[in-house]
Amino acid sequence: MITYEQNGTTIVAKFSQDGKTLKRIWQESLWECVDKYTYGTAFSDWGFADDITEKVLNGRKLVGIAKCHPNDTFDLEEGKRLAREDLINRFNLAKAQLKKEILYAVKHDVKVLRDRM
């Protein structure tokens, strides 16, 4: 579920679930992606999922933001739409980075194994 907060002419969109922090919601969603991409491999363990999602989320804004320009007329519904779009784009970028990190980890691990042979 996405919730919205308004501060003047700024709208902030957030994923929300009862009793969970923003970071936890993002972590759990990304853990599902890690599981999907690594199921049945040497990387399908929670330690790997924790490490890689922490790396992806580190320093990332976990909200979508829409600000109304001072010369424009404020429209709450348009602000919500733009903030939701920003939130979803940020989440999709996090998933894309997650895929890259998994591929890098797999390639690096294969190289390490080859070097040991």
Backbone torsions as a table, in degrees:
resi	resn	phi	psi	omega
1	MET	NA	144.9	177.6
2	ILE	-110.1	131.7	176.1
3	THR	-115.0	160.0	-175.9
4	TYR	-128.1	145.5	173.1
5	GLU	-127.5	140.6	178.3
6	GLN	-114.7	132.2	174.4
7	ASN	-130.5	95.7	-175.1
8	GLY	66.6	-119.9	179.6
9	THR	-105.0	23.6	176.1
10	THR	-113.2	133.7	177.3
11	ILE	-115.4	133.4	177.4
12	VAL	-117.2	127.7	177.9
13	ALA	-107.2	137.8	-179.6
14	LYS	-138.3	146.7	166.7
15	PHE	-74.2	143.0	177.8
16	SER	-142.7	142.9	172.3
17	GLN	-143.2	142.2	-176.8
18	ASP	-52.4	126.7	172.6
19	GLY	75.1	5.7	-178.5
20	LYS	-112.4	141.4	175.4
21	THR	-73.8	161.9	176.8
22	LEU	-56.8	-45.1	-177.9
23	LYS	-61.6	-41.4	-179.1
24	ARG	-63.5	-40.3	178.5
25	ILE	-61.1	-46.7	179.1
26	TRP	-64.1	-43.4	180.0
27	GLN	-57.6	-49.2	-177.0
28	GLU	-62.8	-39.0	177.5
29	SER	-65.4	-41.4	179.5
30	LEU	-71.8	-32.9	176.2
31	TRP	-59.7	-38.4	177.3
32	GLU	-60.6	-40.0	177.8
33	CYS	-65.5	-43.6	178.5
34	VAL	-59.0	-46.4	179.6
35	ASP	-60.0	-42.3	179.9
36	LYS	-62.1	-43.4	-175.2
37	TYR	-83.5	-19.5	-174.3
38	THR	-118.3	3.4	-176.3
39	TYR	-52.9	129.8	176.9
40	GLY	80.0	8.1	178.5
41	THR	-110.9	176.3	177.2
42	ALA	-65.6	-13.4	-177.5
43	PHE	-95.2	2.8	-175.9
44	SER	-88.3	61.8	174.4
45	ASP	-133.9	158.6	-174.3
46	TRP	-69.6	-28.3	177.7
47	GLY	-62.2	-44.5	177.7
48	PHE	-63.5	-44.2	-180.0
49	ALA	-61.0	-43.3	178.4
50	ASP	-61.3	-48.5	-176.8
51	ASP	-61.9	-46.1	-174.3
52	ILE	-73.7	-36.2	177.7
53	THR	-70.4	-35.1	176.9
54	GLU	-62.7	-41.6	179.1
55	LYS	-63.1	-42.1	-178.9
56	VAL	-69.1	-38.5	-175.8
57	LEU	-83.6	-16.7	-176.0
58	ASN	-58.2	117.6	177.3
59	GLY	79.3	0.9	-177.2
60	ARG	-86.1	138.9	173.5
61	LYS	-72.8	131.3	-175.5
62	LEU	-103.5	20.7	-180.0
63	VAL	-134.7	160.3	172.7
64	GLY	-103.4	142.0	-175.2
65	ILE	-130.1	137.6	172.8
66	ALA	-131.7	127.0	179.1
67	LYS	-118.5	136.1	177.8
68	CYS	-85.3	131.2	176.0
69	HIS	-66.1	141.8	-177.7
70	PRO	-56.4	-26.7	-179.2
71	ASN	-87.4	-6.5	-179.2
72	ASP	-96.8	161.3	175.5
73	THR	-87.0	127.8	-178.3
74	PHE	-69.6	132.7	176.4
75	ASP	-132.2	112.0	-175.4
76	LEU	-58.3	-45.7	-177.8
77	GLU	-65.8	-39.4	177.0
78	GLU	-67.3	-38.9	176.5
79	GLY	-62.0	-42.3	177.7
80	LYS	-63.3	-42.8	179.9
81	ARG	-61.7	-45.6	-179.4
82	LEU	-66.6	-40.6	178.6
83	ALA	-65.6	-41.7	177.8
84	ARG	-62.5	-43.1	178.6
85	GLU	-61.5	-42.8	178.1
86	ASP	-63.2	-43.1	178.7
87	LEU	-60.7	-47.3	-178.9
88	ILE	-65.8	-39.7	176.6
89	ASN	-61.7	-43.0	178.7
90	ARG	-62.5	-41.3	179.4
91	PHE	-66.2	-42.4	178.3
92	ASN	-63.9	-36.6	175.3
93	LEU	-64.5	-38.5	177.4
94	ALA	-63.7	-41.4	178.5
95	LYS	-65.1	-39.8	178.7
96	ALA	-64.1	-42.7	177.6
97	GLN	-64.6	-37.3	178.6
98	LEU	-59.6	-45.3	178.9
99	LYS	-60.2	-42.5	179.0
100	LYS	-63.3	-41.5	-179.8
101	GLU	-65.2	-39.4	178.2
102	ILE	-64.5	-46.7	179.2
103	LEU	-60.6	-41.6	178.2
104	TYR	-62.1	-44.4	-179.4
105	ALA	-62.3	-41.9	-179.8
106	VAL	-65.7	-47.5	-179.8
107	LYS	-62.0	-43.2	179.9
108	HIS	-63.1	-43.1	-179.4
109	ASP	-64.0	-41.9	178.4
110	VAL	-63.3	-42.0	178.4
111	LYS	-61.9	-44.1	178.6
112	VAL	-60.6	-42.7	179.0
113	LEU	-65.2	-41.1	178.9
114	ARG	-63.6	-40.7	-178.8
115	ASP	-65.1	-27.1	-179.6
116	ARG	-79.8	-16.7	-176.6
117	MET	-82.1	NA	NA
